[in-house]
Amino acid sequence: MVDLLSRLAVTDCLKLCHRVVDGLCGREPPHRGDYSSTWSLEEWLELLNSLTALFRLVVGNNSSDAVVLARLSGVGNSHAEAVLSVLRARQEEIRRALLDRTNSISSATLQDFDWQLKLALSSDKISSLHTPLLALSLDVRENGALRSVTMEMSREELNTLISSLEAANKVVLQLK
């Protein structure tokens, strides 16, 4: 991205950044045809992906202006200021788009949870079991309705659930 942006005039850089934000927010993205004389297809895709990733990362992490300018250190000062001005002007819009994208994964939200640890001493098939079981009750709100989801799981199933939740959390953090 370093020398790619510098091929544009600062005013064109501003327009491009606004169009990238438009695309990020679900509106009309920039068209390659408008810039085909400036960049090859590979360069265009690299620039578009770099700007989109920068906007997501900076807004998702709520980065300061100094951090943004440090990330753009290889770009000319006037171009870096242009990118920063677009970020300042449209930061809240980008944040809403990122939140909408995250929320579109599922409309269900966890409202409350409760858990109990039980020790199963025996079953109808085994006279001596001594297996710990976790009873987990989740109150989930989906489309305005609150429903309770109850499950009972062994230690192995609990470890699998925890691993799955940690992986989901990593994905959500990457989307921000």
Contact map, one row per residue, 1 for C-alpha under 8 A:
11111000000000000000000000000000000000000000011001100000000000000000000000100000000000000000000000000000000000000000000000000000000000000000000000000000000000000000000000000000
11111100000000000000000000000000000000000000000000000000000000000000000101100000000000000000000000000000000000000000000000000000000000000000000000000000000000000000000000000000
11111110000000000000000000000000000000000000000000000000000000000000000001100000000000000000000000000000000000000000000000000000000000000000000000000000000000000000000000000000
11111111000000000000000000000000000000100010001000000000000000000000000000000000000000000000000000000000000000000000000000000000000000000000000000000000000000000000000000000000
11111111000010000000000000000000000000000000001000000000000000000000000000100010000000000000000000000000000000000000000000000000000000000000000000000000000000000000000000000000
01111111100000000000000000000000000000000000000000000000000000000000000000110010000000000000000000000000000000000000000000000000000000000000000000000000000000000000000000000000
00111111100000000000000000000000000001000000000000000000000000000000000000000000000000000000000000000000000000000000000000000000000000000000000000000000000000000000000000000000
00011111110110000000000000000000000001000000000000000000000000000000000000000000000000000000000000000000000000000000000000000000000000000000000000000000000000000000000000000000
00000111111110000000000000000000000000000000000000000000000000000000000000000000000000000000000000000000000000000000000000000000000000000000000000000000000000000000000000000000
00000001111111000000000000000000000000000000000000000000000000000000000000000110010000000000000000000000000000000000000000000000000000000000000000000000000000000000000000000000
00000000111111100000000000000000000000000000000000000000000000000000000000000000000000000000000000000000000000000000000000000000000000000000000000000000000000000000000000000000
00000001111111110000000000000000000000000000000000000000000000000000000000000000000000000000000000000000000000000000000000000000000000000000000000000000000000000000000000000000
00001001111111111000000000000000000000000000000000000000000000000000000000000010011000000000000000000000000000000000000000000000000000000000000000000000000000000000000000000000
00000000011111111100000000000000000000000000000000000000000000000000000000000000011001000000000000000000000000000000000000000000000000000000000000000000000000000000000000000000
00000000001111111110000000000000000000000000000000000000000000000000000000000000000000000000000000000000000000000000000000000000000000000000000000000000000000000000000000000000
00000000000111111111000000000100000000000000000000000000000000000000000000000000000000000000000000000000000000000000000000000000000000000000000000000000000000000000000000000000
00000000000011111111100000000000000000000000000000100000000000000000000000000000001001000000000000000000000000000000000000000000000000000000000000000000000000000000000000000000
00000000000001111111110000000000000000000000000000000000000000000000000000000000000001000000000000000000000000000000000000000000000000000000000000000000000000000000000000000000
00000000000000111111111000011100000000000000000000000000000000000000000000000000000000000000000000000000000000000000000000000000000000000000000000000000000000000000000000000000
00000000000000011111111100001100000000000000000100110000000000000000000000000000000000000000000000000000000000000000000000000000000000000000000000000000000000000000000000000000
00000000000000001111111110001000000000000000000000010010000000000000000000000000000000000100010000000000000000000000000000000000000000000000000000000000000000000000000000000000
00000000000000000111111111111000000000000000000000000000000000000000000000000000000000000000000000000000000000000000000000000000000000000000000000000000000000000000000000000000
00000000000000000011111111111100000000000000000000000000000000000000000000000000000000000000000000000000000000000000000000000000000000000000000000000000000000000000000000000000
00000000000000000001111111101000000000000000000000010000000000000000000000000000000000000000010010000000000000000000000000000000000000000000000000000000000000000000000000000000
00000000000000000000111111100000000000000000000000000000000000000000000000000000000000000000110011000000000000000000000000000000000000000000000000000000000000000000000000000000
00000000000000000000011111110000000000000000000000000000000000000000000000000000000000000000000010000000000000000000000000000000000000000000000000000000000000000000000000000000
00000000000000000000011111111000000000000000000000000000000000000000000000000000000000000000000000000000000000000000000000000000000000000000000000000000000000000000000000000000
00000000000000000010011001111100000000000000000000000000000000000000000000000000000000000000000000000000000000000000000000000000000000000000000000000000000000000000000000000000
00000000000000000011111100111110000000000000000000000000000000000000000000000000000000000000000000000000000000000000000000000000000000000000000000000000000000000000000000000000
00000000000000010011001000011111010000000000000000000000000000000000000000000000000000000000000000000000000000000000000000000000000000000000000000000000000000000000000000000000
00000000000000000000000000001111111000000000000000000000000000000000000000000000000000000000000000000000000000000000000000000000000000000000000000000000000000000000000000000000
00000000000000000000000000000111111100001001000000000000000000000000000000000000000000000000000000000000000000000000000000000000000000000000000000000000000000000000000000000000
00000000000000000000000000000011111100000000000000000000000000000000000000000000000000000000000000000000000000000000000000000000000000000000000000000000000000000000000000000000
00000000000000000000000000000111111110000000000000000000000000000000000000000000000000000000000000000000000000000000000000000000000000000000000000000000000000000000000000000000
00000000000000000000000000000011111111100001000000000000000000000000000000000000000000000000000000000000000000000000000000000000000000000000000000000000000000000000000000000000
00000000000000000000000000000001111111111000000000000000000000000000000000000000000000000000000000000000000000000000000000000000000000000000000000000000000000000000000000000000
00000000000000000000000000000000011111110000000000000000000000000000000000000000000000000000000000000000000000000000000000000000000000000000000000000000000000000000000000000000
00000011000000000000000000000000001111110000000000000000000000000000000000000000000000000000000000000000000000000000000000000000000000000000000000000000000000000000000000000000
00010000000000000000000000000000001111111111000000000000000000000000000000000000000000000000000000000000000000000000000000000000000000000000000000000000000000000000000000000000
00000000000000000000000000000000000111111111000000000000000000000000000000000000000000000000000000000000000000000000000000000000000000000000000000000000000000000000000000000000
00000000000000000000000000000001000100111111100000000000000000000000000000000000000000000000000000000000000000000000000000000000000000000000000000000000000000000000000000000000
00000000000000000000000000000000000000111111110000000000000000000000000000000000000000000000000000000000000000000000000000000000000000000000000000000000000000000000000000000000
00010000000000000000000000000000000000111111111000000000000000000000000000000000000000000000000000000000000000000000000000000000000000000000000000000000000000000000000000000000
00000000000000000000000000000001001000111111111100000000000000000000000000000000000000000000000000000000000000000000000000000000000000000000000000000000000000000000000000000000
00000000000000000000000000000000000000001111111110000000000000000000000000000000000000000000000000000000000000000000000000000000000000000000000000000000000000000000000000000000
10000000000000000000000000000000000000000111111111000000000000000000000000000000000000000000000000000000000000000000000000000000000000000000000000000000000000000000000000000000
10011000000000000000000000000000000000000011111111100000000000000000000000000000000000000000000000000000000000000000000000000000000000000000000000000000000000000000000000000000
00000000000000000001000000000000000000000001111111110000000000000000000000000000000000000000000000000000000000000000000000000000000000000000000000000000000000000000000000000000
00000000000000000000000000000000000000000000111111111000000000000000000000000000000000000000000000000000000000000000000000000000000000000000000000000000000000000000000000000000
10000000000000000000000000000000000000000000011111111100000000000000000000000000000000000000000000000000000000000000000000000000000000000000000000000000000000000000000000000000
10000000000000001001000000000000000000000000001111111110000000000000000000000000000000000000000000000000000000000000000000000000000000000000000000000000000000000000000000000000
00000000000000000001100100000000000000000000000111111111000000000000000000000000000000000000000000000000000000000000000000000000000000000000000000000000000000000000000000000000
00000000000000000000000000000000000000000000000011111111100000000000000000000000000000000000000000000000000000000000000000000000000000000000000000000000000000000000000000000000
00000000000000000000000000000000000000000000000001111111110000000000000000000000000000000000000000000000000000000000000000000000000000000000000000000000000000000000000000000000
00000000000000000000100000000000000000000000000000111111111000000000000000000000000000100000010000000000000000000000000000000000000000000000000000000000000000000000000000000000
00000000000000000000000000000000000000000000000000011111111100000000000000000000000000000000010001000000000000000000000000000000000000000000000000000000000000000000000000000011
00000000000000000000000000000000000000000000000000001111111110000000000000000000000000000000000000000000000000000000000000000000000000000000000000000000000000000000000000000001
00000000000000000000000000000000000000000000000000000111111111100001000000000000000000000000000000000000000000000000000000000000000000000000000000000000000000000000000000000000
00000000000000000000000000000000000000000000000000000011111111100000000000000000000000000010011000000000000000000000000000000000000000000000000000000000000000000000000000000001
00000000000000000000000000000000000000000000000000000001111111100000000000000000000000000000001001000000000000000000000000000000000000000000000000000000000000000000000000000001
00000000000000000000000000000000000000000000000000000000111111100000000000000000000000000000000000000000000000000000000000000000000000000000000000000000000000000000000000000001
00000000000000000000000000000000000000000000000000000000011111110000000000000000000000000000000000000000000000000000000000000000000000000000000000000000000000000000000000000000
00000000000000000000000000000000000000000000000000000000011111111011000000000000000000000000000000000000000000000000000000000000000000000000000000000000000000000000000000000000
00000000000000000000000000000000000000000000000000000000000001111111000000000000000000000000000000000000000000000000000000000000000000000000000000000000000000000000000000000000
00000000000000000000000000000000000000000000000000000000000000111111100000000000000100000000000000000000000000000000000000000000000000000000000000000000000000000000000000000000
00000000000000000000000000000000000000000000000000000000000000011111110000000000000000000000000000000000000000000000000000000000000000000000000000000000000000000000000000000000
00000000000000000000000000000000000000000000000000000000000000111111111000000000000000000000000000000000000000000000000000000000000000000000000000000000000000000000000000000000
00000000000000000000000000000000000000000000000000000000010000111111111100000000000100000000000000000000000000000000000000000000000000000000000000000000000000000000000000000000
00000000000000000000000000000000000000000000000000000000000000001111111110000001100100000000000000000000000000000000000000000000000000000000000000000000000000000000000000000000
00000000000000000000000000000000000000000000000000000000000000000111111110000000000000000000000000000000000000000000000000000000000000000000000000000000000000000000000000000000
00000000000000000000000000000000000000000000000000000000000000000011111111000000000000000000000000000000000000000000000000000000000000000000000000000000000000000000000000000000
01000000000000000000000000000000000000000000000000000000000000000001111111100001000000000000000000000000000000000000000000000000000000000000000000000000000000000000000000000000
00000000000000000000000000000000000000000000000000000000000000000000111111111001000000000000000000000000000000000000000000000000000000000000000000000000000000000000000000000000
01100000000000000000000000000000000000000000000000000000000000000000001111110000000000000000000000000000000000000000000000000000000000000000000000000000000000000000000000000000
11101100000000000000000000000000000000000000000000000000000000000000000111111011000000000000000000000000000000000000000000000000000000000000000000000000000000000000000000000000
00000100000000000000000000000000000000000000000000000000000000000000000011111111000000000000000000000000000000000000000000000000000000000000000000000000000000000000000000000000
00000000000000000000000000000000000000000000000000000000000000000000000010111111100000000000000000000000000000000000000000000000000000000000000000000000000000000000000000000000
00000000010000000000000000000000000000000000000000000000000000000000000000011111110000000000000000000000000000000000000000000000000000000000000000000000000000000000000000000000
00001100010010000000000000000000000000000000000000000000000000000000000000111111111000000000000000000000000000000000000000000000000000000000000000000000000000000000000000000000
00000000000000000000000000000000000000000000000000000000000000000000100110111111111100000000000000000000000000000000000000000000000000000000000000000000000000000000000000000000
00000000000000000000000000000000000000000000000000000000000000000000100000001111111110000000000000000000000000000000000000000000000000000000000000000000000000000000000000000000
00000000010011000000000000000000000000000000000000000000000000000000000000000111111111000000000000000000000000000000000000000000000000000000000000000000000000000000000000000000
00000000000011001000000000000000000000000000000000000000000000000000000000000011111111100000000000000000000000000000000000000000000000000000000000000000000000000000000000000000
00000000000000000000000000000000000000000000000000000000000000001001100000000001111111110000000000000000000000000000000000000000000000000000000000000000000000000000000000000000
00000000000000000000000000000000000000000000000000000000000000000000000000000000111111111000000000000000000000000000000000000000000000000000000000000000000000000000000000000000
00000000000001001100000000000000000000000000000000000000000000000000000000000000011111111110000000000000000000000000000000000000000000000000000000000000000000000000000000000000
00000000000000000000000000000000000000000000000000000010000000000000000000000000001111111110000000000000000000000000000000000000000000000000000000000000000000000000000000000000
00000000000000000000000000000000000000000000000000000000000000000000000000000000000111111110000000000000000000000000000000000000000000000000000000000000000000000000000000000000
00000000000000000000000000000000000000000000000000000000000000000000000000000000000011111110000000000000000000000000000000000000000000000000000000000000000000000000000000000000
00000000000000000000100000000000000000000000000000000000000000000000000000000000000001111111110000000000000000000000000000000000000000000000000000000000000000000000000000000000
00000000000000000000000000000000000000000000000000000000001000000000000000000000000001111111111000000000000000000000000000000000000000000000000000000000000000000000000000000000
00000000000000000000000000000000000000000000000000000000000000000000000000000000000000000111111100000000000000000000000000000000000000000000000000000000000000000000000000000000
00000000000000000000000010000000000000000000000000000000000000000000000000000000000000000111111110000000000000000000000000000000000000000000000000000000000000000000000000000000
00000000000000000000100110000000000000000000000000000011001000000000000000000000000000000111111111000000000000000000000000000000000000000000000000000000000000000000000000000000
00000000000000000000000000000000000000000000000000000000001100000000000000000000000000000011111111100000000000000000000000000000000000000000000000000000000000000000000000000000
00000000000000000000000000000000000000000000000000000000000000000000000000000000000000000001111111110000000000000000000000000000000000000000000000000000000000000000000000000000
00000000000000000000000111000000000000000000000000000000000000000000000000000000000000000000111111111000000000000000000000000000000000000000000000000000000000000000000000000000
00000000000000000000000010000000000000000000000000000001000100000000000000000000000000000000011111111100000000000000000000000000000000000000000000000000000000000000000000000011
00000000000000000000000000000000000000000000000000000000000000000000000000000000000000000000001111111110000000000000000000000000000000000000000000000000000000000000000000000001
00000000000000000000000000000000000000000000000000000000000000000000000000000000000000000000000111111111000000000000000000000000000000000000000000000000000000000000000000000000
00000000000000000000000000000000000000000000000000000000000000000000000000000000000000000000000011111111100000000000000000000000000000000000000000000000000000000000000000000010
00000000000000000000000000000000000000000000000000000000000000000000000000000000000000000000000001111111100000000000000000000000000000000000000000000000000000000000000000010011
00000000000000000000000000000000000000000000000000000000000000000000000000000000000000000000000000111111111000000000000000000000000000000000000000000000000000000000000000000000
00000000000000000000000000000000000000000000000000000000000000000000000000000000000000000000000000011111111000000000000000000000000000000000000000000000000000000000000000000000
00000000000000000000000000000000000000000000000000000000000000000000000000000000000000000000000000001111111000000000000000000000000000000000000000000000000000000000000000000000
00000000000000000000000000000000000000000000000000000000000000000000000000000000000000000000000000000011111110000000000000000000000000000000000000000000000000000000000000000000
00000000000000000000000000000000000000000000000000000000000000000000000000000000000000000000000000000011111110000000000000000000000000000000011000000000000000000000000000000000
00000000000000000000000000000000000000000000000000000000000000000000000000000000000000000000000000000000011111000000000000000000000000000001111000000000000000000000000000000000
00000000000000000000000000000000000000000000000000000000000000000000000000000000000000000000000000000000011111100000000000000000000000000001110000000000000000000000000000000000
00000000000000000000000000000000000000000000000000000000000000000000000000000000000000000000000000000000000111111000000000000000000000000111100000000000000000000000000000000000
00000000000000000000000000000000000000000000000000000000000000000000000000000000000000000000000000000000000011111000000000000000000000000111100000000000000000000000000000000000
00000000000000000000000000000000000000000000000000000000000000000000000000000000000000000000000000000000000001111100000000000000000000000111000000000000000000000000000000000000
00000000000000000000000000000000000000000000000000000000000000000000000000000000000000000000000000000000000001111110000000000000000000011110000000000000000000000000000000000000
00000000000000000000000000000000000000000000000000000000000000000000000000000000000000000000000000000000000000011111000000000000000000011100000000000000000000000000000000000000
00000000000000000000000000000000000000000000000000000000000000000000000000000000000000000000000000000000000000001111100000000000000001111000000000000000000000000000000000000000
00000000000000000000000000000000000000000000000000000000000000000000000000000000000000000000000000000000000000000111110000000000000001110000000000000000000000000000000000000000
00000000000000000000000000000000000000000000000000000000000000000000000000000000000000000000000000000000000000000011111000000000000111100000000000000000000000000000000000000000
00000000000000000000000000000000000000000000000000000000000000000000000000000000000000000000000000000000000000000001111100000000000111100000000000000000000000000000000000000000
00000000000000000000000000000000000000000000000000000000000000000000000000000000000000000000000000000000000000000000111110000000011110000000000000000000000000000000000000000000
00000000000000000000000000000000000000000000000000000000000000000000000000000000000000000000000000000000000000000000011111100000111110000000000000000000000000000000000000000000
00000000000000000000000000000000000000000000000000000000000000000000000000000000000000000000000000000000000000000000001111100011111000000000000000000000000000000000000000000000
00000000000000000000000000000000000000000000000000000000000000000000000000000000000000000000000000000000000000000000000111111111110000000000000000000000000000000000000000000000
00000000000000000000000000000000000000000000000000000000000000000000000000000000000000000000000000000000000000000000000111111111100000000000000000000000000000000000000000000000
00000000000000000000000000000000000000000000000000000000000000000000000000000000000000000000000000000000000000000000000001111110000000000000000000000000000000000000000000000000
00000000000000000000000000000000000000000000000000000000000000000000000000000000000000000000000000000000000000000000000001111110000000000000000000000000000000000000000000000000
00000000000000000000000000000000000000000000000000000000000000000000000000000000000000000000000000000000000000000000000001111111100000000000000000000000000000000000000000000000
00000000000000000000000000000000000000000000000000000000000000000000000000000000000000000000000000000000000000000000000011111111100000000000000000000000000000000000000000000000
00000000000000000000000000000000000000000000000000000000000000000000000000000000000000000000000000000000000000000000000011100111110000000000000000000000000000000000000000000000
00000000000000000000000000000000000000000000000000000000000000000000000000000000000000000000000000000000000000000000000111100111111000000000000000000000000000000000000000000000
00000000000000000000000000000000000000000000000000000000000000000000000000000000000000000000000000000000000000000000001111000001111100000000000000000000000000000000000000000000
00000000000000000000000000000000000000000000000000000000000000000000000000000000000000000000000000000000000000000000001110000000111110000000000000000000010000000000000000000000
00000000000000000000000000000000000000000000000000000000000000000000000000000000000000000000000000000000000000000000111100000000011111000000000000000000011000000000000000000000
00000000000000000000000000000000000000000000000000000000000000000000000000000000000000000000000000000000000000000000111100000000001111100000000000000001111000000000000000000000
00000000000000000000000000000000000000000000000000000000000000000000000000000000000000000000000000000000000000000011110000000000000111110000000000000001111001000000000000000000
00000000000000000000000000000000000000000000000000000000000000000000000000000000000000000000000000000000000000000011110000000000000011111000000000000111100000000000000000000000
00000000000000000000000000000000000000000000000000000000000000000000000000000000000000000000000000000000000000001111000000000000000001111100000000000111000000000000000000000000
00000000000000000000000000000000000000000000000000000000000000000000000000000000000000000000000000000000000000001110000000000000000000111110000000011110000000000000000000000000
00000000000000000000000000000000000000000000000000000000000000000000000000000000000000000000000000000000000001111100000000000000000000011111000000011100000000000000000000000000
00000000000000000000000000000000000000000000000000000000000000000000000000000000000000000000000000000000000001111000000000000000000000001111100001111000000000000000000000000000
00000000000000000000000000000000000000000000000000000000000000000000000000000000000000000000000000000000000111110000000000000000000000000111110001111000000000000000000000000000
00000000000000000000000000000000000000000000000000000000000000000000000000000000000000000000000000000000000111100000000000000000000000000011111111100000000000000000000000000000
00000000000000000000000000000000000000000000000000000000000000000000000000000000000000000000000000000000001110000000000000000000000000000001111111100000000000000000000000000000
00000000000000000000000000000000000000000000000000000000000000000000000000000000000000000000000000000000001100000000000000000000000000000000111110000000000000000000000000000000
00000000000000000000000000000000000000000000000000000000000000000000000000000000000000000000000000000000000000000000000000000000000000000000111111000000000000000000000000000000
00000000000000000000000000000000000000000000000000000000000000000000000000000000000000000000000000000000000000000000000000000000000000000000111111100000000000000000000000000000
00000000000000000000000000000000000000000000000000000000000000000000000000000000000000000000000000000000000000000000000000000000000000000011110111110000000000000000000000000000
00000000000000000000000000000000000000000000000000000000000000000000000000000000000000000000000000000000000000000000000000000000000000000011110011111000000000000000000000000000
00000000000000000000000000000000000000000000000000000000000000000000000000000000000000000000000000000000000000000000000000000000000000001111000001111100000000000000000000000000
00000000000000000000000000000000000000000000000000000000000000000000000000000000000000000000000000000000000000000000000000000000000000001111000000111110000000000000000000000000
00000000000000000000000000000000000000000000000000000000000000000000000000000000000000000000000000000000000000000000000000000000000000111100000000011111000000000000000000000000
00000000000000000000000000000000000000000000000000000000000000000000000000000000000000000000000000000000000000000000000000000000000000111000000000001111100000000000000000000000
00000000000000000000000000000000000000000000000000000000000000000000000000000000000000000000000000000000000000000000000000000000000011110000000000000111110000000000000000000000
00000000000000000000000000000000000000000000000000000000000000000000000000000000000000000000000000000000000000000000000000000000000011100000000000000011111111000000000000000000
00000000000000000000000000000000000000000000000000000000000000000000000000000000000000000000000000000000000000000000000000000000001111000000000000000001111111000000000000000000
00000000000000000000000000000000000000000000000000000000000000000000000000000000000000000000000000000000000000000000000000000000000111000000000000000000111111100000000000000000
00000000000000000000000000000000000000000000000000000000000000000000000000000000000000000000000000000000000000000000000000000000000000000000000000000000111111110000000000000000
00000000000000000000000000000000000000000000000000000000000000000000000000000000000000000000000000000000000000000000000000000000000000000000000000000000111111111000000000000000
00000000000000000000000000000000000000000000000000000000000000000000000000000000000000000000000000000000000000000000000000000000000001000000000000000000111111111100000000000000
00000000000000000000000000000000000000000000000000000000000000000000000000000000000000000000000000000000000000000000000000000000000000000000000000000000001111111110000000000000
00000000000000000000000000000000000000000000000000000000000000000000000000000000000000000000000000000000000000000000000000000000000000000000000000000000000111111111000000000000
00000000000000000000000000000000000000000000000000000000000000000000000000000000000000000000000000000000000000000000000000000000000000000000000000000000000011111111100000000000
00000000000000000000000000000000000000000000000000000000000000000000000000000000000000000000000000000000000000000000000000000000000000000000000000000000000001111111110000000000
00000000000000000000000000000000000000000000000000000000000000000000000000000000000000000000000000000000000000000000000000000000000000000000000000000000000000111111111000000000
00000000000000000000000000000000000000000000000000000000000000000000000000000000000000000000000000000000000000000000000000000000000000000000000000000000000000011111111100000000
00000000000000000000000000000000000000000000000000000000000000000000000000000000000000000000000000000000000000000000000000000000000000000000000000000000000000001111111110000000
00000000000000000000000000000000000000000000000000000000000000000000000000000000000000000000000000000000000000000000000000000000000000000000000000000000000000000111111111000000
00000000000000000000000000000000000000000000000000000000000000000000000000000000000000000000000000000000000000000000000000000000000000000000000000000000000000000011111111100000
00000000000000000000000000000000000000000000000000000000000000000000000000000000000000000000000000000000000000000000000000000000000000000000000000000000000000000001111111110000
00000000000000000000000000000000000000000000000000000000000000000000000000000000000000000000000000000000000000000000000000000000000000000000000000000000000000000000111111111000
00000000000000000000000000000000000000000000000000000000000000000000000000000000000000000000000000000000000000000000000000000000000000000000000000000000000000000000011111111100
00000000000000000000000000000000000000000000000000000000000000000000000000000000000000000000000000000000000000000000000000000000000000000000000000000000000000000000001111111110
00000000000000000000000000000000000000000000000000000000000000000000000000000000000000000000000000000100000000000000000000000000000000000000000000000000000000000000000111111111
00000000000000000000000000000000000000000000000000000000000000000000000000000000000000000000000000000000000000000000000000000000000000000000000000000000000000000000000011111111
00000000000000000000000000000000000000000000000000000000000000000000000000000000000000000000000000000000000000000000000000000000000000000000000000000000000000000000000001111111
00000000000000000000000000000000000000000000000000000001000000000000000000000000000000000000000001001100000000000000000000000000000000000000000000000000000000000000000000111111
00000000000000000000000000000000000000000000000000000001101110000000000000000000000000000000000001100100000000000000000000000000000000000000000000000000000000000000000000011111
